[in-house]
Amino acid sequence: MDRLGQSASRISIAETEDLSIRIDGLHMAAPTVCVMLSEAHVELKPGEHILILGARGAGKTLFFRAMAGLWPWGAGHIARPGRQLIALIPTRA
């Protein structure tokens, strides 16, 4: 894990005034695998709903950690509303 932090690039996250979420070229680097979205560009507008699907261990949790800024390792860009306007809530506390 220490080598991952030294060798992997970083996911760039920008907080914007826009209320939509834009994801471009997101790749998340984990110790044993690289996880990416099936779409290179995703834009979510206010009021839209999405369903995140994937097999166990496919990177769903890693995706939400990246969205929250808790997992910076990988590549791509995330533009999202400021922290006061967005909530990421886990299924289990």
Order of alpha helices (4+ residues) and beta strands (2+ residues): alpha-beta-beta-beta-beta-alpha-beta
